[in-house]
Structures are given as C-alpha cells and as structure tokens.
Amino acid sequence: MTLPLITRLVNFVQAEFGVSNAEVSAALHHEGGAAHLPIVLWQYGFISLRQLERLFDWLEAERVQV
C-alpha cells in the first residue's frame, strides 16, 4: 500500500532538508495547509529556494509515478 502524497512529502522534506516536526506543523496550520506546503515552507524560511526547486522536481516525479 502506498502512503498518501502528503505523508511522502513530509517524509521527504524531513529526511532530505532536515525540516522539523514543529516546522512542518506550523506550515500545515497556515491557510491553504497541505496544498501550499512547499511554498509555505519556503516563505517561512524553513527551506531555501534551491530546496524548493528540488521539492517541486520531486513532486513532479511522484505524480508521474501515481
């Protein structure tokens, strides 16, 4: 069974970028929640622009596989 995309996304940003549970939680509580998670992580300064680009690449690859 495949995990939901949001779970895989959170696992990815935590493993690859070292984003903490508290940072993910703060970003998820922002208006838009999970739908805007990558942008909110960047806006809050939890990930860099380069990491955001890498995250978008990862998301694109994940969606192609589904």
JOKA-V306326 format. One record per residue. RES is the residue in one letter. SS is DSSP state (H for helix, E for strand, - for the rest). Layout:
RES:SS
RES:SS
This chain:
M:-
T:-
L:-
P:-
L:H
I:H
T:H
R:H
L:H
V:H
N:H
F:H
V:H
Q:H
A:H
E:H
F:H
G:-
V:-
S:-
N:H
A:H
E:H
V:H
S:H
A:H
A:H
L:H
H:-
H:-
E:-
G:-
G:H
A:H
A:H
H:H
L:H
P:H
I:H
V:H
L:H
W:H
Q:H
Y:-
G:-
F:-
I:-
S:-
L:H
R:H
Q:H
L:H
E:H
R:H
L:H
F:H
D:H
W:H
L:H
E:H
A:H
E:H
R:H
V:H
Q:H
V:-
